[in-house]
Amino acid sequence: MTVSAPESWILSSLCIQFGFKPYIEFLKDCDRINNLPEEIKLFCHEKKISMKQILNLSYYPEDILLQLMQWRSGIQLTASTMNELASNLKDHMRAQHRTIKDLVLENEVQEVIQSSMSPRDKTERLRKLIHAKRFPVLSEINTRIEEKVSQLNLPESISVNWDRTLENKNVGIAVRLHDHGQFEGLLKILDSPEVGKIVKDILDEL
């Protein structure tokens, strides 16, 4: 519904009375939000999403938002998850000159959506898959590092960590002890040539 009222009156009277920002940009933001598909607006209402978050969603392509709504029944879709998926999908589509329909039909995407995994696991798998498509080089390097660390078969007491954004060139090795008797054995593992080589390989990748 459109109300034929002067913008000056809306800004000076209505906006002030309701505590809204009396700027033309605010009215444009309201218009963007109002033009969102009805099911998106209902989702935002159900999740009690803030106006800032809703406005952010309004800048994503409508077909991507509607596709996420179709997946909603099988995944855990929160405001932050929706924003992350929409952002990565938009960037991937733009970079690869593809449509959301192209991606939905991919076997690996269908396998996740149609799997019998729990909504939580399905959501995490979908997030990782779309992130890998958005950042293919980043994901490829992280996968290589993960495989190398996995081949070491380190005990649960030792964990190897690195910056998965690849922005910081450092490797962190954490050791968890339950008693002092473990220390000597774990120290031998850390001092082994195999661990030393993996640390060097990770630093070279970074």
C-alpha positions in Angstrom: 0.0 0.0 0.0 1.3 3.4 -0.9 0.4 6.5 1.1 0.4 9.8 -0.8 2.1 11.9 1.8 4.9 14.6 1.4 8.3 13.3 2.2 8.9 16.4 4.3 6.0 15.6 6.5 7.0 12.0 6.9 10.5 13.0 7.9 9.6 15.9 10.2 6.5 14.3 11.8 6.3 10.5 11.6 10.0 9.8 11.8 10.5 12.1 14.8 7.5 10.7 16.6 8.6 7.1 16.1 12.2 7.8 16.9 13.4 7.0 13.3 16.2 8.9 11.5 14.7 11.8 9.7 16.7 11.3 6.5 15.7 10.4 2.9 18.1 7.5 3.1 16.0 6.0 5.9 12.9 6.0 3.7 14.9 4.4 0.9 16.0 1.7 3.3 12.4 1.1 4.3 11.4 0.8 0.7 14.2 -1.8 0.0 13.0 -3.9 3.0 9.4 -3.6 1.9 10.3 -4.9 -1.5 11.7 -8.1 -0.1 9.8 -11.3 -0.9 7.0 -12.0 1.6 8.6 -15.3 2.8 11.9 -13.5 3.5 10.0 -10.9 5.6 8.2 -13.6 7.5 11.5 -15.3 8.2 13.0 -12.1 9.5 9.9 -11.6 11.8 10.1 -15.2 13.1 13.8 -14.9 13.9 13.5 -11.4 15.3 16.2 -10.1 12.9 17.3 -6.5 13.4 16.5 -3.8 10.8 20.2 -3.6 10.1 20.4 -7.3 9.3 17.2 -7.2 7.2 18.6 -4.2 5.2 21.8 -6.2 4.6 19.8 -9.1 3.2 17.9 -6.8 0.9 21.2 -6.2 -1.1 21.5 -9.9 -2.0 19.9 -11.2 -5.3 16.3 -12.3 -4.7 16.8 -15.7 -6.4 19.6 -16.6 -3.9 17.4 -15.6 -0.9 14.5 -17.6 -2.2 16.8 -20.6 -2.8 17.9 -20.5 0.8 14.3 -20.4 1.9 13.7 -23.6 -0.1 16.6 -25.3 1.8 15.3 -24.0 5.1 13.3 -27.1 5.9 16.4 -29.3 5.9 19.0 -27.0 7.4 19.5 -24.7 10.4 19.0 -21.3 8.9 19.8 -18.4 11.3 20.3 -14.8 10.5 24.1 -15.1 10.5 24.1 -18.4 8.5 21.7 -16.9 5.9 23.9 -13.8 5.6 27.1 -15.9 5.2 25.6 -18.3 2.6 24.0 -15.5 0.6 27.2 -13.5 0.6 29.4 -16.4 -0.5 26.8 -17.5 -3.1 26.5 -14.0 -4.5 30.3 -13.6 -4.9 30.7 -17.1 -6.4 27.9 -16.5 -8.9 29.3 -13.2 -9.9 32.9 -14.5 -10.3 31.9 -17.6 -12.2 29.1 -16.0 -14.3 26.7 -18.6 -13.1 23.1 -18.7 -11.8 21.9 -20.2 -8.5 20.1 -22.9 -10.6 23.4 -24.0 -12.0 24.8 -24.6 -8.5 21.7 -26.3 -7.1 21.9 -28.9 -9.9 25.5 -29.9 -9.1 25.9 -33.4 -7.7 27.9 -32.4 -4.7 25.2 -29.9 -3.7 22.4 -32.3 -4.3 24.2 -34.9 -2.2 24.3 -32.6 0.8 20.7 -31.4 0.5 19.3 -34.8 -0.1 21.4 -36.6 2.5 20.1 -38.1 5.8 22.4 -36.0 7.9 21.0 -34.0 10.8 20.0 -30.4 9.9 23.0 -29.2 11.9 25.5 -31.4 10.1 23.9 -30.7 6.7 24.2 -26.9 7.4 27.9 -27.2 8.3 28.6 -29.3 5.2 26.7 -26.8 3.0 28.6 -23.9 4.5 32.0 -25.6 3.9 31.0 -26.5 0.3 29.9 -23.0 -0.6 32.9 -21.5 1.1 35.2 -23.7 -0.9 33.5 -22.6 -4.1 33.8 -19.0 -3.1 37.5 -19.3 -2.1 38.8 -22.3 -4.2 42.5 -21.6 -3.8 42.1 -21.0 0.0 40.2 -24.2 0.4 42.6 -26.2 -1.7 45.6 -25.1 0.4 43.7 -25.8 3.7 42.8 -29.3 2.4 46.4 -30.1 1.5 47.5 -29.0 5.0 44.7 -31.0 6.7 45.7 -34.2 4.8 49.4 -33.8 5.8 48.5 -33.3 9.4 46.1 -36.3 9.3 48.8 -38.5 7.9 50.9 -38.0 11.1 48.2 -39.8 13.2 49.0 -37.6 16.1 47.4 -38.5 19.5 44.4 -36.5 20.6 46.7 -34.8 23.2 48.5 -32.9 20.4 46.7 -30.5 17.9 48.2 -28.5 15.1 46.6 -25.2 14.2 47.2 -22.6 11.6 45.4 -19.5 10.3 42.9 -20.9 7.8 42.5 -17.5 6.2 46.2 -17.8 5.3 46.7 -14.2 6.3 49.2 -15.0 9.1 52.2 -17.1 8.6 52.4 -19.2 11.8 51.8 -22.6 13.1 50.5 -23.4 16.6 51.0 -26.7 18.3 49.0 -27.3 21.5 49.7 -30.1 24.0 47.2 -31.2 26.6 48.4 -33.2 29.6 46.4 -35.2 32.1 49.4 -36.2 34.1 53.2 -35.6 34.1 53.9 -39.1 32.9 52.6 -38.2 29.4 55.1 -35.3 28.9 58.2 -37.3 27.9 56.3 -39.4 25.3 54.6 -36.4 23.8 57.9 -34.5 23.7 59.4 -37.3 21.6 56.6 -37.0 19.1 57.0 -33.3 18.8 60.8 -33.6 18.4 60.4 -36.2 15.6 61.5 -35.5 12.0 58.0 -36.1 10.8 56.5 -33.4 12.9 59.3 -31.0 11.9 58.7 -31.7 8.2 55.0 -31.1 8.6 55.6 -27.7 10.3 58.0 -26.7 7.5 55.4 -27.8 4.9 52.6 -25.8 6.5 54.8 -22.7 6.7 55.8 -23.1 3.1 52.0 -23.3 2.1 51.3 -20.2 4.1 
